[in-house]
Amino acid sequence: MNPSSQSSSPTVVADAARPEAGPGVRQHPTPAAPLGPGVAQLLRGWGRTAPSFGRLVRPEDAQALTELLATRPSDGPQGGQPAGGLIARGLGRSYGDAAQSGGGIVVDTAGFDSIGPVDPETGIVEVGSGVSLDELIARSLPLGWFVSVSPGTRWVTVGGAIAADVHGKNHHRDGGFCSHVTSLTLATPTGTRVVGPDTDAELFWATAGGMGLTGVITGATLRLTGVETSWMVVDTERFAVLDDLMAVMDASDASYRYSVAWVDFSPGHRGFGRAVLTRGDHATAGALGPARRERAVEVPHAPRLRVPVLAPRWLVNPATVRAFNEVIFRRSPRRRPGALQPLASFFHPLDVVADWNLLYGAPGFVQYQFVVGAAQAEAVHRTAAMLQAARVSCSLAVLKRFGPGDPGPLSFPMEGWTLALDFPAGQERLPALLDQLDQLVASVGGRVYLAKDARLSPELLAVMYPAVGKLADVRRRVDPDGLLGSDLTRRLGLSGAPRE
């Protein structure tokens, strides 16, 4: 990356100007007018359940970021280390409290927005950490390249994707996002370094999934995947029961590059456990008919719809969830092989609606995602039984297979099954259910995804992430004074700041 060498002061941006804004345009919003250094903004994760006030600062270049990271406790209260720590933030798509720091500094990475040329032979590209996957796809897709790993939304930054080591529908074949990062530039309190799997691998893998605790990523070199079109060839199949779905996934997912299953976990519904399995691969130009061949490569559109305000809290309830799931199941074909589907519809179906999280109203929602080993498939069935018994409304459930995980101490994926569950917040029985799920997952050697978390207890962290001590060793090297920290890391006892 080649950020400007001219020093400039960080800009403090207005309340959630970028993180809370909908992704209606690809360009970053114009920076707000500078505010006083003591002004704090209310920041939330995508689930909107754990807001906190922090000083949101947007460094204009690498020099300004370096100066920000040079703060020390001995500098005094006016310019010294913030009580809440310092953490980076991209587009605010972490569901919980990973990208906010109450009483501290939150670094908005929008200024690191460069996209270099894509190597036509290898698909290698240098990208700023503040670049969204949407922007990268818009630039690379017309050149015949696509991101090697995409989560369920394009509205995440490259830096956020690395910090959470995001995964996609192809993890069982292609691994996580950081498996396709050849190097990254990391600004730490002890200096800026370029690291990779072969250059300071310890620091690189501690950063991959490290939730921002090793420094602020300013850029990365990525390896993209070659594609001929922006279309997918998709096989769809419906299942009446969860057992049949998992048996088919276990037997034949390896034959597909991408695989994901929607599961109906509506409480008290006769269709509980039914599912729709969607699997596919990138379509070649030869697979398209004449009409589609004329528009073989189309950049995904910005959202066509927007939720303008918080919905009333009663909108997402057991009755509306059951009705929604009924529509999904009935509209899905019993079995349809080889259908052509636009890339955006396959990878990012929810991106058609900007700010869809507002549909959950003021209470927000919790996404609980866990992974268990391949031999622990019974944990998925036990989860289903617990959901049915608790009669807690689950608005969305997604099941996938993971391949071997990355070696990062806090990287989430491991070979096995991963289940993501969306729950409207504020349900009386939800906290007890989630505590029970934590115990189940930990008892079988699984873990929850920290990028989605806002409630895990510190006692279970080391059980779920037994290599977490390696992260502490790296942090002592790059952040000896414990400057870096977020609400999540303080809650879990990970950051240098005292746990509240």
N, C-alpha and C positions, 0 to 999 in steps of 0.2 A: 504494500500500500504506500501511497505517496502523499500523505497529508501535508498541507501547507506548513512551512517551517516558521512562518510569521506568528509570533505570540499574540494571543488575544485573550481577553478575560472571559471566563465562563458566563453564560447568560442564565439567569434564573427564569424559568418559564412559568406561565400562568397555570392556574389549577387544572391539571390533567389535560392541557391543551392538546398534547399529542396522544398520550396513552389512552385517554378516555374517548377520543374522537373516533368516529366510524371510518372505515377504510374506503371511503367513497372515491378517492382519487389516489393515484400512485405517487404523486409528489408529496414530500413531507410538508406539513403546514408551515407557514412563515413563522419564525421564532417570535414569541411575544416580547413586548418591551421589557427591559431589565427591571427586576423588582429589588427591593432591599434584601440584604443577605440574611435577615432574620425571618423573612416571609416563608411560611410553610404551606404546602399544598396537600389536599386530601387525595391519597392514591389508593386504588383498589386493584385486586386481581380480577380476572375475567368472571369469576364466580360472585364477586361483590360481597363476600361474607366477612372480610377481615380488614377494613380500611384503616389507614393510619396517616398521620401528618408527617411529611418529610420535606426537606428542601430539594426541589427538583432543579438540577443544574444541567445545562447543555453546553459542553465544551465545544468551541468552534474548531479546534484543531488538536493535534497531538501534544503541542507544547502546553496549551491550557489544561489538558488532562493531566500532564506530568506535574504541573504546579499544584493541581488539586490533590493529587495523590501524595504530595510531599508533606502534607500536614502531619504533625506529630502532637502527642499529648502535651509536650513541653512548650508548644507554641502559645499556649494560653487559651482562654475561652473564646476570644474574639476570632482567632483564625485557626485554632487548633483542631484536633481530632473531634468529630461530632460524637455525642454520647451514644447515638444510635448506630454508628458505623456508616460505611459507604458501600453502595451496591449499584450495579449497572441495571438499566431498564431499557427494553426495546419498545415493542408495541403493546405491552401490558397484557399479553395473552397467557401468562402463567395464571392458573386458576385460583391459587391461594395467595400466600403472602411472600413469595420468593423474590419479587422484584420491587419491594418497598422497604423502607427503613424508618420507622417512627422515631422522630427526634434526630435523624441523621441526614445524610446526603444521598440523593438518588441521581445517578448520572444517566441522563438521556443521551443515547448514542446516535441521534439523528444526524449529527454532523459528519459521521463517518459513512458517507453515502456513495462512494465511488464504485464503479463496476468496470473492470478492465476488459480487454478483448478476450474472447473465447478462442483458445487454440483449436483450429479446425481439425487437427489430427487427434488430439488427446482429450479435448473437452475440458482442459484445465483453465480456470479463471480465477483472478484475484478480485476479491469483493470486500467492501467495507462492512463492518459489523452492523451498521445501522440500516443496511439494505434489506428490504423485505424479500421473502421468497417470491411474492407476487412480482416485484420489480425484476428480480433475477430471471424468472420464467419469461416475462415479457421481453427481456433482452435476448435470452438464449434460445427460446423455442423456435423463432424464425430461422435460426442458424442450424437447427437440427439437434439441439441439446436440451435436456430436461434435468431438473435436480435429481440426484441419485436417490435421495430419501426425502419424502414429503410427509409431514403430519397431516391431520385432517383440516388444516386451514393454511392458506397462503400468507395470512397476515401475521407472520412471525418474522423476526429479523434473523439474519445469519448468526449474529452474536448470541441471541437467545436460543437458537437451535443448537448451538455448540454447548452453551452453558447447561442446557437440559438434555443434551445428547438425544434429541428427539428421534422418534421411530415412525415407521409408516407401515403400510400394508404389505411391504416386501421384506420385512425384517428376517423372516425365515430363510430368505434367499440372499439378501444383500447387506444385512446387518444394520446398524444404526447410522445416524447422520455423520458422526465423527469418524466412522470407518472410511469416509470419503473426503476427509480433510487432510491435505498433505502438509500443511503448516498453518500456524496462526500467529498473529502479533498480539502480545499480551502486555499491557501497561500495568505494572505492579508498584506497590509503595517503595520497592527497592530498585526500580528501573524497568525499562521496556526491553522485552526479549522476543525473538522469533523462535518458536519451538514447533516440534512436529513429532511424529511417531519414531523418527530416527535421530532427532535432535532434542535432547533433554526430554526423553519419553516420559519420565516420571512427572514432570510438570505438565506436559501435554495431556496425559491421561487423567491427571488430577483436575484439569480444567474441563475436560470432556464430561459433562454431567455434574460438574463441581458447583453449580448453582451460584457462580460469580464469586466464589470465595478465594480464588487465586489471583484475581485482578480483573481489569476491564479489557475485554477483547476489542481491538480496534479494527482488525481485518483478518482475513483468512484466504487461503488458496484451496479451492474446491475442485474435485473431479466430478464432472457431470456425466450423464448417461446419454448416449446417442439415440435419437428417435427419428423416424421418417415422417411422422404425422402427429397431429394433436388429437388423435382418436385412440380409443381403447377397444379391443375385442374382449367381450365380457360374457362369461357364463353365469347364469343365475339359477338358483334352485331353492325351493321352499321345503321346510321341514316342520313336521307337526310336534316333534319333541326334541329336547336338547340332546339326549343320548345319540340320536341318529345324526344330528349335525356334527357333533364332536367326532363320531366314528368316521364320517366322510372326510372331515378336515385332517384327521390323523392319518388317514390312508392315502390321501391324494393331494394335499396342499403343496407338496414338493413339486408337483407337475406345473404349478402356476407361479408366476413371478409375484403377483399381488393377490391377496386374499383377505376378506373381512366378512364377518357375520353380524347382522343385527339380530338381537334376541328380544322377545317380548317378555318382560318381567313385570307386567301390570298386576298389581295385587288383586286377588280375588277374581281373576279373570279366567274363563274356561280355556283360553289359549295360552296360559302361562307356560313359558318355555319354548314356544314355537319360534321359528327363526327363518331368516332369509340369508343365504350364503351367496356372496358376489365375488367372483374371481376372474382374473384376466391378465392381459399383457398389452403392450403398445402395438397398435395396428401398423402394419407396413403399408406403403403406398399401393401395393398390388392388391391389398385387401379391400380397398375402397372402390365403390362404384364410380361411374363417370361424374355424377353430380357432386359427390363428396370430394372427389379427387381435385376438383377446381378450388376447393377450400380445405386442402389437406392439412394446412397448418394455420390455426387461428389462435391468437393470444386470448386467454380467458378474460371475460368481461369483468369490470368492476361490479359490485353488488347492484342489482336492479331495484331492490327493495330495502327499506330501512325501518327499524322500530324507532319512532321519534322520541318516545317518552317511556318512563317506567310503566309497565302494565300493572293493573290492579293485582294484588297479591293472590286473589282467588282464581286467576286465570288458569294457572297450571295446578290442577287438582286431579284426584284419581279418575274422575269421570272423563275429563278432557284428555288425560294421558291414555286411557283405554281407547277412546275414540281415535286418537292420533295413531296409536299402534295398530288398530284395526284397519285403518286406511293404508298404512304402509304394507301390512301383510296382504291385504286383498288386491292392492295394485301391483304387487310383485308376481311375476309369472311362476307357475308351478315348476317349470323347467324350461329354460330358454338358453341354448348354447349359441355362441358366436355372434352376439348382438354388438353392433357398433355404438359406442357411447362417447360423447365429448369428454376430453381429459378432465375438465373442471368438474363435471358432474360426477365422475368416478372418484376423484381424489378429494374434492372440496365441496360437497353438496350444501353444507350450511353457509358457505361464503356468499351464496346468492342473496342472503339477508344480512345487511349490516346491523351491528349492535343487537343481534338476536338474544344476547344474554339479558337484555332488559325485559324480555317476555316473562321472566321469573319474578318480576316485581321487586319491591324493596327488600325482601328477605334474601334474594339471590339464590344461588344453587351451589351444591357441592358435587364435584366430580371425583369419585373414588376409583382409582385404578390400581390394580395389583397384578403381580406376575407370580406364578408358581412353576416349579419344575415340571418337565414333561411327564414324570412318573406320578405327579400329584394332581392329575386331572380330577380326582374325586373332590378336591377343594372347590372346584367350580360348581359341582353338583351340590355340595354342602352350602355354598353361598346361595344358590337358588332356593334351597329349602329354608334357609334363614330369612331370605327376602319374603318368601311366601308366608312364613309364620309371623313375621313382624308386621306384615300388611303396611309397609312403608311404601309410598308412591315412588316408583323409579321411572323417570321420564324417558330415559334412553339407556340401552345396554349394547355394548359392542365387544365382540370376542375375536381375538386374533391369535396366531401362532408366532412365537419368537424363535429365532435361531440363537446361536451362541452370542453372548453379550460382549461388550467392549470391556477392557480391563480397568476403567476408571473406578475409583473407590465409591463414588456416588452415582455411577451410571446405572440406570434403572433396568434395562432389559437383561434377561437371562433366558436360556433355552427352555421353552415350555409354553404355557398358556397365559395370556393376559386378558383381563376383563375390565372394562371401563363402565362405570355406572353413574348416571346423572340423577341426583336427588334434589327436588325443591327444598331449599333450606326452611327451617322453622317448624318442621314436623316433630311432634312431641317425642316419638319413638326413635327418631333418626340417630341421635348421639349414642344411645345404648347399642343400636345395631352396628354402627361403625366401630365402636369399641370391640364388639364381638368379632367383627370381621378382621380387625387388627390382630387379635389373638389367634384367630384361625390361620391367617396368612403367615404370621411369625412362627407358628407351631410346625408348619410344613416347610420352613426354609424359604418362604417367599418374601416379597417386599412390596411396599406401596411406592407410587411415583411421587417424588417430592415436588415436581413442577405442578402437580395438581393439589398438593396438600396444604391444609391450613389448620390441622388439629392433631397430628400424630404426637404421641408422648415421647420425650427424649429417652425414656427407658427402653423403648422398643427399637430405637434407631440402630443401635449397635447390633441388635439381634438380626435386623433385616439387612443391614449393610456392615458385615463383619470386617470389611477392609477399611472402615472409616478412619482408623488410626493413621493410615498412610496419608490421608489428606492433611491431618494435623501436622505430620512431619514436613510436608511440602509447604504448608502455610508458615511454619516457623522460619523457613528459608526466604520466602518472598514477601511475607507480611509479619515481621517479628513483633511489631507493636499492636497487632490486632486491629488495624484500621478498617478492614473489610468486614461487612456484616449486614444482615438483613433481618426483617422480622422473623422469617422462617429459621434462619440459622441461630438467632438468639433463643428462639423458642425451643430449639432442639439442642442447645448447648454447644453449637459448632463454632460460633464466631468468637473473636477475641474479646468482645464486649461481655460484661457479666450477664448471665441469664436472669431475666426478670421473674 
